[in-house]
Amino acid sequence: MFETLKRLLIGKPLRNDALSGEKYSVAMGLPILSSDAISSVAYATEEILLVLYPVVGILAYNSMIGVSAAIVGLLVLLTFSYKQTIQNYPNGGGAYIVAKENLGLIPGISAGAALSVDYILTVAVSISAGTSAIISAFPSLERHRVLICLLILLLIMLGNLRGITESAKIFSIPPYAFILGMVTMILVGIVKFKVTGIVPPPPSNAAIATQSSVTIILLLRAFSSGCSALTGVEAVSNAVPNFREPSTKHAQITLMLLAFIVLIVFGGISVLASIYKVAPVAGKTVLSQIAMGVFGQGFMYYYIQVTTAVILAMAANTAYSGFPMLISVISHEGYAPRQFALRGDRLSYSNGIIALSTVAAILIVVFKGETHLLIPLYAVGVFVSFTLSQTGMFMRWVRTKEPGWVHKAIINGMGALVTGVAVIIIGATKFTHGAWIVIVIIPTLVKAMLKVKDHYNAVAKQLRIEEDELATIDLDKELYRNRVIVPIASVNRASIRALRYAKTISDHVTAFNITINEEEKEKIEKKWAILNTDIPLVVRNSPYRKIVNPLIEFIESEEYDMKKGDMITVVIPNFTVRNMWHKLLHNHTRMFISGELLKHKHIAIATVPLKLKDDNIILKDKK
């Protein structure tokens, strides 16, 4: 049943040799990998106004243009910086690999931890923002905010589990539809203002300024909020291996197109917000108000709302492209669980996709799907990774002094300086609003990653056999003496099957049974006497109705009496039922026994299955 549902939802498994076909072209990679950066413009302007407008009122608009220009300048700098990263690190991993190779282990895994946090928050923020756009158009859905978020998250997760090509087909159209709507709105809005002379009315919720001038601190707070427009710029550099050959060229083209689109759309929305004097309103996004001012409540208004909602939700798809690839690279190097390095049925890193979805879902529930509560956590991680990546590239140029290294070092050095300052600004201005959580989580993740690596190193050290030792091992000469214990609940087909198997692997076999009263003891001993076998039966009474503990005690007593070179094999009879719900009707003692026995060094466990027929067939035969 589960397998059928799995195939229905994510499709049939793909062969390993199909991996070459699971790659992005520029046309498909642009909407998938730029969704986060493109969609961030839908709320970045609003985040700037949320800081400025309540404090300085109508003076906020001129300051907003200046802040937006600074963010656009940083975008240009980051674009050229990451273009160099793509050229020199085409195997993916982005900031993690760059920082680890050029700055050392701790900066490297710090960048990896920061990026991981950013990707998780990208999913939570994007889906929450998409839900907010839906609620702006349909306010009655407010009470279902969290449920809508979780449903969108589920759909995106399933789409990505279907593989790169499938997810690209599903998710590539909405970003293009959003870009078309934004460009149309920007052009029409500017034309209506400049050519037709339409003068927008002042905001209906005009704020009373609490101060008469714009201070540097206020501008820095607004800048830190608007920097959410830059999240997602690094995604292309993390996913270079997902592009078709030549992957480096295609990734660089995608990055440049991404930057150009963000520049036009973010800059255009900020200009329209200033022209139309749009102010933050509860229940209505700034973008929704701009669309209403430009188009009125007609088709294009709802087109903007729908495409905005979809692109905001689809922005999470950027994280689904970046996080699984990043965590697989980290996993290959031993700093994350090895399961993240494995590809699933559809050749995607399915364990990374599922982990990303699970943590994002928890964040959505905890923060109730509110974008403004999640935004303060959002930009810290990505700007930490920006800074480490740019610093790593700067150190690379200084160390290698390749041809043209000076101007490259200047680009990356400026990138490191500006993003480093941005980290301090964001961390300081957003600290009490929740950024402290990320500042605490990143070092915690770094420590956890180091612990994972230590564990893998310790395991490898204990399992390793050197070649000179390997040559001295004689498997035919040094045989284990095997003592077998078969725990049985009763004399039945499953236990007989297990006993027959036990006889094939050892001449020293003991059957073990636990009873809770004399009647049961007499019953099993009577049946055992009829059975034609020389296998001894040990029956122990359990006055407290315990099953596992008496068995463990008996096995441990046998283990205590073992001679050097002996092994104990516990052969467990196990019948399997046909239907999923039938499993709920049985106690699964085998799992508890196995869990305890695996703690012992000289005990092996074997399970002998007996597959039962369907109930209906048996009952029909009986009639």
DOVEX-804226 format. One record per residue (C-alpha): residue in one letter; x negated, z, y. Coordinates in Angstrom, 1 decimal. Example, Ala and Ser with C-alpha at 12.3 -4.5 7.8 and 13.67 -1.06 7.14 Angstrom:
A  -12.3  7.8  -4.5
S  -13.7  7.1  -1.1
***
This chain:
M  0.0  0.0  0.0
F  -2.7  1.0  2.4
E  -4.8  -2.1  1.6
T  -1.8  -4.3  2.1
L  -1.1  -2.8  5.5
K  -4.8  -3.1  6.4
R  -4.9  -6.8  5.6
L  -1.7  -7.4  7.6
L  -3.1  -5.7  10.7
I  -6.7  -6.8  10.7
G  -6.8  -9.8  8.4
K  -8.8  -10.8  5.3
P  -12.5  -9.8  5.0
L  -15.1  -12.3  6.3
R  -18.2  -13.3  4.4
N  -21.6  -12.3  5.8
D  -22.5  -16.0  6.5
A  -19.4  -16.2  8.8
L  -21.3  -14.0  11.3
S  -22.8  -17.0  13.2
G  -19.2  -18.1  14.0
E  -18.4  -14.7  15.4
K  -20.1  -15.3  18.8
Y  -19.0  -15.7  22.4
S  -19.2  -18.9  24.4
V  -19.4  -18.4  28.2
A  -15.7  -19.2  28.6
M  -14.8  -16.5  26.0
G  -17.5  -14.0  26.8
L  -16.7  -13.9  30.6
P  -13.1  -12.6  30.3
I  -14.1  -10.1  27.5
L  -17.2  -8.7  28.9
S  -16.2  -8.8  32.6
S  -12.7  -7.3  32.2
D  -14.0  -3.9  33.2
A  -15.9  -5.0  36.3
I  -13.1  -7.4  37.4
S  -10.3  -4.9  36.8
S  -12.1  -2.1  38.6
V  -11.4  -3.9  41.9
A  -7.7  -3.2  41.3
Y  -8.2  0.5  42.0
A  -11.7  0.7  43.7
T  -10.2  0.0  47.2
E  -7.5  2.5  46.6
E  -10.1  5.2  45.6
I  -11.9  4.5  48.9
L  -8.7  4.9  51.0
L  -7.7  8.1  49.1
V  -10.9  9.7  50.5
L  -10.8  8.2  54.0
Y  -7.1  7.9  55.0
P  -5.9  11.5  54.7
V  -8.8  12.6  56.9
V  -9.1  10.0  59.7
G  -5.8  8.1  59.4
I  -5.8  4.7  60.9
L  -9.5  4.8  61.5
A  -10.0  4.5  57.7
Y  -9.7  0.7  57.6
N  -12.8  -0.2  59.6
S  -14.8  2.4  57.6
M  -13.4  1.0  54.4
I  -14.8  -2.5  55.2
G  -18.2  -1.0  55.8
V  -18.1  1.0  52.5
S  -16.9  -2.1  50.6
A  -19.8  -4.2  52.1
A  -22.3  -1.6  50.9
I  -20.8  -1.7  47.4
V  -20.9  -5.5  47.4
G  -24.6  -5.3  48.4
L  -25.3  -3.0  45.5
L  -23.5  -5.3  43.2
V  -25.7  -8.2  44.2
L  -28.8  -6.1  43.7
L  -27.6  -4.9  40.2
T  -26.7  -8.5  39.2
F  -30.3  -9.8  39.8
S  -31.7  -6.7  38.2
Y  -29.7  -7.1  35.0
K  -30.4  -10.8  34.9
Q  -34.0  -9.8  34.4
T  -33.0  -7.3  31.7
I  -31.2  -10.0  29.8
Q  -34.2  -12.3  30.0
N  -36.6  -9.7  28.7
Y  -34.4  -7.8  26.2
P  -32.2  -10.3  24.4
N  -31.5  -8.1  21.4
G  -28.9  -5.9  23.0
G  -29.0  -2.2  23.7
G  -29.4  -2.7  27.5
A  -30.4  0.5  29.4
Y  -31.1  2.4  26.1
I  -33.8  0.0  24.9
V  -35.2  -0.6  28.3
A  -35.6  3.1  29.2
K  -36.8  4.0  25.7
E  -39.5  1.4  25.6
N  -40.8  1.9  29.2
L  -40.0  5.5  30.1
G  -40.1  7.3  26.8
L  -37.8  8.8  24.2
I  -35.8  11.3  26.3
P  -35.0  8.9  29.1
G  -34.1  6.3  26.5
I  -31.6  8.4  24.6
S  -30.4  9.8  27.9
A  -29.5  6.3  29.0
G  -27.8  5.7  25.6
A  -25.8  9.0  26.0
A  -24.8  8.1  29.6
L  -23.7  4.6  28.6
S  -21.7  6.0  25.6
V  -19.9  8.4  27.9
D  -19.2  5.6  30.4
Y  -17.8  3.3  27.7
I  -15.4  6.1  26.4
L  -14.3  6.8  30.0
T  -13.9  3.1  30.6
V  -11.3  2.9  27.9
A  -9.4  6.0  29.1
V  -9.5  5.1  32.8
S  -8.6  1.4  32.3
I  -5.7  2.1  30.0
S  -4.4  4.9  32.4
A  -4.8  2.5  35.4
G  -2.9  -0.2  33.5
T  -0.1  2.2  32.7
S  0.0  3.2  36.4
A  0.5  -0.4  37.4
I  3.4  -0.7  35.0
I  4.9  2.5  36.3
S  4.5  1.2  39.9
A  6.9  -1.7  39.0
F  9.1  0.4  36.8
P  9.1  4.1  38.1
S  11.6  5.2  35.4
L  8.8  5.0  32.8
E  6.8  7.8  34.4
R  7.9  10.4  31.8
H  6.5  8.1  29.0
R  3.0  7.7  30.7
V  0.9  9.2  27.9
L  2.9  7.4  25.1
I  2.5  4.0  26.9
C  -1.3  4.7  27.2
L  -1.6  5.5  23.5
L  0.4  2.4  22.4
I  -1.8  0.1  24.5
L  -4.9  1.8  23.1
L  -3.7  1.2  19.6
L  -3.1  -2.5  20.2
I  -6.5  -3.0  21.7
M  -8.2  -1.2  18.9
L  -6.4  -3.3  16.3
G  -7.2  -6.5  18.2
N  -10.9  -5.6  18.1
L  -10.9  -4.6  14.5
R  -9.9  -8.2  13.8
G  -13.4  -9.4  14.8
I  -15.1  -10.9  17.8
T  -13.5  -14.3  17.6
E  -10.0  -13.0  17.0
S  -10.2  -10.5  19.8
A  -11.6  -13.1  22.2
K  -8.6  -15.3  21.5
I  -6.2  -12.5  22.0
F  -7.8  -10.9  25.1
S  -9.3  -13.9  27.0
I  -6.2  -15.2  28.8
P  -5.1  -12.1  30.8
P  -8.4  -11.9  32.8
Y  -8.1  -15.5  33.9
A  -4.4  -15.0  34.8
F  -5.4  -11.9  36.9
I  -8.2  -13.8  38.7
L  -5.8  -16.6  39.5
G  -3.3  -14.2  40.9
M  -5.8  -12.3  43.0
V  -7.4  -15.4  44.5
T  -3.9  -16.7  45.3
M  -2.9  -13.4  46.9
I  -6.1  -13.3  49.0
L  -5.7  -16.8  50.2
V  -2.0  -16.5  51.0
G  -2.4  -13.1  52.6
I  -5.2  -14.3  54.9
V  -3.4  -17.6  55.8
K  -0.2  -15.7  56.6
F  -2.1  -13.4  58.9
K  -4.4  -15.9  60.6
V  -2.3  -19.1  60.7
T  1.3  -18.0  60.8
G  0.5  -14.9  63.0
I  2.5  -12.5  60.9
V  1.7  -8.9  61.9
P  2.3  -6.4  59.1
P  4.1  -3.2  60.1
P  2.2  0.0  60.3
P  2.2  2.2  57.1
S  5.4  4.1  56.6
N  3.5  7.2  55.6
A  1.1  7.2  58.5
A  -1.3  10.1  58.1
I  -2.1  12.5  60.9
A  -5.9  12.5  61.2
T  -7.5  15.8  60.5
Q  -10.7  14.8  62.4
S  -11.3  12.2  65.1
S  -14.5  10.6  63.7
V  -15.9  9.4  60.5
T  -18.8  11.5  59.3
I  -21.7  10.5  57.0
I  -20.4  13.0  54.3
L  -17.0  11.4  54.4
L  -18.5  7.9  54.0
L  -20.7  9.0  51.1
R  -17.6  10.5  49.4
A  -15.8  7.2  49.9
F  -18.8  5.2  48.7
S  -19.0  7.3  45.5
S  -15.3  6.7  44.8
G  -15.5  3.0  45.4
C  -18.5  2.6  43.1
S  -16.1  2.5  40.3
A  -15.9  -1.3  41.2
L  -19.4  -1.6  39.7
T  -18.7  -0.2  36.3
G  -18.9  -2.8  33.6
V  -21.7  -4.8  35.3
E  -24.2  -3.7  32.6
A  -21.9  -4.7  29.7
V  -23.3  -8.3  29.5
S  -26.9  -7.0  29.0
N  -25.7  -4.7  26.2
A  -24.0  -7.5  24.3
V  -26.5  -10.4  24.5
P  -26.7  -10.8  20.7
N  -22.9  -11.5  20.7
F  -23.4  -14.8  22.5
R  -23.9  -18.2  20.9
E  -27.4  -19.7  21.1
P  -29.1  -19.9  23.5
S  -27.7  -16.4  23.9
T  -30.0  -15.4  26.8
K  -28.9  -18.4  28.9
H  -25.2  -17.9  28.1
A  -25.4  -14.2  28.9
Q  -27.1  -14.8  32.3
I  -24.5  -17.4  33.3
T  -21.7  -15.0  32.3
L  -23.3  -12.2  34.4
M  -23.6  -14.4  37.5
L  -20.0  -15.6  37.2
L  -18.9  -12.0  36.8
A  -20.7  -10.9  39.9
F  -19.3  -13.8  42.0
I  -15.7  -13.0  40.9
V  -16.1  -9.3  41.6
L  -17.5  -10.1  45.0
I  -14.6  -12.4  46.0
V  -11.8  -10.2  44.5
F  -13.1  -6.8  45.6
G  -14.0  -8.1  49.1
G  -10.7  -9.9  49.4
I  -8.6  -6.9  48.4
S  -10.5  -4.7  50.9
V  -9.9  -7.2  53.7
L  -6.2  -7.5  52.8
A  -5.8  -3.7  52.7
S  -7.3  -3.5  56.2
I  -5.2  -6.4  57.5
Y  -1.9  -5.1  56.1
K  -2.7  -1.5  56.9
V  -1.9  -0.4  53.3
A  -2.1  3.4  52.7
P  -2.1  5.4  49.5
V  1.4  6.3  48.4
A  2.5  8.4  45.4
G  4.0  6.1  42.7
K  2.8  2.9  44.4
T  -0.7  1.5  44.0
V  -2.5  0.0  46.9
L  -2.6  -3.4  45.1
S  1.2  -3.2  44.5
Q  1.8  -2.6  48.3
I  -0.5  -5.5  49.2
A  1.3  -7.8  46.9
M  4.6  -6.7  48.3
G  3.3  -7.3  51.9
V  2.0  -10.8  51.0
F  4.7  -12.1  48.7
G  7.7  -9.8  49.1
Q  9.6  -8.7  46.0
G  9.7  -12.1  44.3
F  8.1  -13.8  41.3
M  4.5  -13.5  42.6
Y  4.9  -9.8  43.2
Y  5.9  -9.2  39.6
Y  3.2  -11.7  38.4
I  0.6  -9.6  40.2
Q  2.0  -6.4  38.8
V  2.1  -7.7  35.2
T  -1.3  -9.3  35.3
T  -2.8  -6.3  37.0
A  -1.4  -4.0  34.3
V  -2.6  -6.2  31.6
I  -6.1  -6.7  33.0
L  -6.5  -3.0  33.7
A  -5.6  -2.3  30.1
M  -7.8  -5.2  28.9
A  -10.7  -3.7  30.8
A  -11.0  -1.3  27.9
N  -12.0  -4.4  25.9
T  -15.4  -4.5  27.7
A  -16.1  -1.1  26.2
Y  -15.0  -2.3  22.8
S  -17.6  -5.0  23.1
G  -20.4  -2.8  24.5
F  -20.0  0.6  22.8
P  -20.0  -0.6  19.1
M  -23.1  -2.8  19.8
L  -24.9  0.0  21.7
I  -24.1  2.7  19.1
S  -25.2  0.4  16.3
V  -28.6  -0.1  18.0
I  -28.9  3.7  18.4
S  -27.8  4.2  14.8
H  -30.4  1.7  13.5
E  -33.1  3.8  15.1
G  -31.7  7.0  13.6
Y  -30.3  8.8  16.6
A  -26.6  8.4  15.6
P  -24.9  8.5  12.2
R  -25.9  5.5  10.1
Q  -22.2  4.6  9.5
F  -22.2  3.1  13.1
A  -24.7  0.5  12.0
L  -22.4  -1.0  9.4
R  -20.1  -3.9  10.0
G  -16.6  -3.8  8.8
D  -14.4  -6.3  6.9
R  -14.1  -8.6  9.9
L  -17.9  -8.3  10.8
S  -17.2  -6.0  13.8
Y  -18.7  -2.6  14.0
S  -15.4  -1.0  13.0
N  -16.7  2.6  12.8
G  -17.8  2.4  16.4
I  -14.4  0.9  17.4
I  -12.5  3.7  15.7
A  -14.7  6.4  17.1
L  -14.3  5.0  20.6
S  -10.5  4.9  20.2
T  -10.3  8.4  18.9
V  -12.2  10.1  21.7
A  -10.5  7.9  24.4
A  -7.1  9.0  23.0
I  -8.1  12.6  23.3
L  -9.1  12.1  26.9
I  -5.8  10.4  27.7
V  -3.8  13.2  26.2
V  -5.9  16.0  27.9
F  -5.8  14.3  31.3
K  -2.2  13.1  30.9
G  -3.1  9.5  31.5
E  -3.8  10.1  35.3
T  -6.3  7.7  36.6
H  -7.3  9.9  39.6
L  -8.2  12.8  37.3
L  -10.4  10.6  35.2
I  -12.1  8.6  38.0
P  -14.5  11.5  39.0
L  -15.9  11.5  35.5
Y  -16.2  7.7  35.4
A  -19.0  6.6  37.6
V  -21.6  9.3  36.8
G  -22.6  8.0  33.4
V  -22.8  4.4  34.3
F  -25.0  5.1  37.4
V  -27.3  7.3  35.4
S  -27.8  4.3  33.0
F  -28.2  2.0  36.0
T  -31.0  4.2  37.4
L  -32.8  4.6  34.1
S  -32.6  0.9  33.3
Q  -33.9  -0.2  36.7
T  -36.7  2.3  36.6
G  -37.6  1.2  33.1
M  -37.8  -2.5  34.2
F  -39.8  -1.5  37.3
M  -42.4  0.3  35.1
R  -42.5  -2.7  32.8
W  -43.5  -5.0  35.6
V  -46.1  -2.6  37.0
R  -47.6  -2.1  33.5
T  -47.6  -5.7  32.3
K  -48.2  -7.5  35.6
E  -46.7  -10.7  34.2
P  -46.7  -13.8  36.5
G  -44.3  -13.2  39.4
W  -44.2  -9.5  38.6
V  -44.3  -8.3  42.3
H  -40.9  -9.8  43.4
K  -39.4  -8.7  40.1
A  -40.7  -5.2  40.5
I  -39.3  -5.1  44.1
I  -35.8  -6.1  42.8
N  -35.8  -3.5  40.0
G  -37.5  -0.9  42.2
M  -34.8  -1.3  44.9
G  -32.2  -1.1  42.2
A  -33.6  2.1  40.8
L  -33.8  3.7  44.3
V  -30.3  2.7  45.4
T  -28.6  3.6  42.1
G  -30.6  6.9  41.9
V  -29.3  7.8  45.4
A  -25.8  6.8  44.3
V  -26.1  9.1  41.2
I  -26.9  12.0  43.5
I  -24.1  11.2  45.9
I  -21.6  10.7  43.1
G  -22.7  13.9  41.3
A  -22.6  16.0  44.5
T  -19.4  14.7  46.0
K  -17.5  14.6  42.7
F  -19.0  17.7  41.0
T  -16.1  20.0  41.6
H  -13.6  17.2  40.8
G  -14.7  17.0  37.2
A  -18.1  15.2  37.4
W  -19.7  18.5  36.2
I  -18.2  17.7  32.8
V  -20.2  14.5  32.4
I  -23.3  16.2  33.8
V  -23.0  18.8  31.0
I  -22.0  16.4  28.3
I  -24.9  14.0  28.7
P  -27.6  16.6  28.0
T  -25.5  17.9  25.1
L  -25.3  14.4  23.6
V  -29.1  14.0  24.1
K  -29.7  17.2  22.1
A  -27.3  16.1  19.4
M  -29.0  12.7  19.1
L  -32.4  14.4  18.7
K  -30.9  16.7  16.0
V  -29.5  13.7  14.1
K  -32.9  12.1  14.2
D  -34.6  15.3  13.0
H  -32.1  15.4  10.1
Y  -32.8  11.8  9.0
N  -36.5  12.5  9.3
A  -36.2  15.6  7.1
V  -34.1  13.8  4.5
A  -36.6  10.8  4.4
K  -39.5  13.2  4.0
Q  -37.9  15.0  1.1
L  -36.8  11.7  -0.7
R  -40.1  9.8  -0.1
I  -42.3  9.1  -3.1
E  -45.8  7.8  -2.3
E  -47.1  4.9  -4.3
D  -49.8  6.9  -6.0
E  -47.2  9.4  -7.2
L  -44.9  6.6  -8.2
A  -47.5  5.2  -10.6
T  -47.7  8.5  -12.5
I  -44.0  8.8  -13.3
D  -42.9  7.9  -16.8
L  -39.1  7.7  -17.0
D  -39.1  7.3  -20.8
K  -41.4  10.2  -21.5
E  -40.0  12.8  -19.0
L  -36.4  13.0  -20.1
Y  -33.9  15.6  -19.0
R  -32.2  17.7  -21.7
N  -28.6  17.4  -20.8
R  -26.0  20.1  -21.3
V  -22.4  19.0  -20.7
I  -19.4  21.1  -19.7
V  -15.9  19.6  -19.7
P  -13.3  21.7  -17.8
I  -9.9  21.0  -19.3
A  -6.4  22.1  -18.2
S  -4.9  21.4  -21.6
V  -5.5  19.2  -24.7
N  -4.1  15.9  -23.4
R  -5.1  12.2  -23.2
A  -7.2  12.7  -20.1
S  -9.2  15.6  -21.5
I  -9.7  13.8  -24.9
R  -11.0  10.8  -23.0
A  -13.5  13.0  -21.0
L  -14.6  14.7  -24.2
R  -15.3  11.4  -25.9
Y  -17.4  10.3  -23.0
A  -19.3  13.7  -23.0
K  -20.3  13.1  -26.6
T  -22.0  9.8  -25.6
I  -24.4  11.5  -23.2
S  -25.3  14.7  -25.0
D  -25.1  16.6  -28.3
H  -24.7  19.9  -26.4
V  -21.0  19.8  -25.1
T  -18.8  22.7  -24.2
A  -15.1  22.5  -23.3
F  -13.9  25.1  -20.8
N  -10.4  26.3  -20.1
I  -8.9  28.8  -17.8
T  -5.6  30.6  -18.5
I  -3.5  33.0  -16.6
N  -1.7  34.7  -19.6
E  -2.0  35.2  -23.3
E  0.7  32.6  -24.1
E  -1.2  29.8  -22.5
K  -4.4  30.9  -24.3
E  -2.7  30.9  -27.7
K  -1.2  27.5  -27.0
I  -4.4  25.7  -26.1
E  -6.4  27.4  -29.0
K  -3.7  26.3  -31.5
K  -4.0  22.7  -30.3
W  -7.8  22.9  -30.3
A  -7.8  24.1  -33.9
I  -5.9  21.0  -34.9
L  -8.3  18.7  -33.1
N  -11.1  17.4  -35.4
T  -14.2  18.3  -33.3
D  -17.3  20.5  -33.4
I  -17.2  21.0  -29.7
P  -16.8  24.7  -28.9
L  -14.0  25.8  -26.6
V  -14.5  28.6  -24.1
V  -11.3  30.1  -22.8
R  -11.5  32.5  -19.8
N  -8.6  34.5  -18.5
S  -8.0  34.5  -14.7
P  -5.9  37.5  -13.7
Y  -5.8  36.5  -10.1
R  -4.7  32.9  -10.9
K  -8.0  31.4  -9.6
I  -9.0  28.1  -11.1
V  -12.2  27.0  -9.4
N  -14.1  30.4  -9.1
P  -14.1  31.2  -12.9
L  -15.3  27.7  -13.7
I  -18.1  27.9  -11.1
E  -19.1  31.3  -12.5
F  -19.3  30.0  -16.0
I  -21.3  26.9  -14.9
E  -23.7  29.1  -12.9
S  -24.2  31.4  -15.9
E  -25.1  28.4  -18.0
E  -27.4  27.2  -15.2
Y  -29.1  30.6  -15.1
D  -29.9  30.3  -18.9
M  -31.3  26.8  -18.5
K  -34.8  26.0  -19.4
K  -37.1  24.0  -17.2
G  -36.2  20.3  -17.4
D  -32.6  20.9  -18.3
M  -29.6  19.4  -16.5
I  -26.0  20.4  -16.6
T  -23.4  17.6  -16.4
V  -19.9  18.5  -15.6
V  -17.5  15.9  -16.9
I  -14.2  16.1  -15.1
P  -11.0  14.5  -16.6
N  -9.0  12.9  -13.9
F  -5.7  10.9  -14.1
T  -4.8  8.6  -11.2
V  -1.2  7.8  -10.2
R  0.2  4.5  -9.0
N  2.0  5.4  -5.8
M  0.7  7.0  -2.7
W  3.4  9.7  -2.5
H  2.8  10.7  -6.1
K  -0.6  12.0  -5.0
L  1.1  14.6  -2.9
L  2.6  16.1  -6.1
H  -0.8  17.0  -7.7
N  -3.3  19.7  -6.8
H  -6.5  17.6  -6.7
T  -8.6  20.5  -8.2
R  -11.3  18.0  -9.0
M  -12.2  17.6  -5.3
F  -12.7  21.4  -4.9
I  -14.8  21.7  -8.1
S  -17.0  18.7  -7.0
G  -17.4  20.1  -3.5
E  -18.8  23.4  -4.9
L  -20.9  21.9  -7.6
L  -22.7  19.5  -5.2
K  -24.4  22.6  -3.7
H  -26.4  23.0  -6.9
K  -29.7  21.3  -7.5
H  -29.5  20.8  -11.3
I  -25.9  19.9  -11.8
A  -24.6  16.4  -12.1
I  -20.9  15.5  -11.8
A  -19.1  12.7  -13.7
T  -15.4  11.8  -13.3
V  -13.7  10.1  -16.2
P  -10.5  8.4  -14.9
L  -7.3  7.7  -16.8
K  -5.0  5.4  -14.9
L  -1.3  6.2  -15.5
K  1.4  3.6  -15.7
D  4.3  3.3  -13.2
D  7.1  5.9  -13.7
N  9.8  3.2  -14.0
I  8.0  1.5  -16.9
I  7.6  4.7  -18.8
L  11.1  5.9  -18.3
K  12.5  2.4  -19.3
D  10.4  2.4  -22.5
K  11.7  5.9  -23.3
K  15.3  4.7  -23.1
***
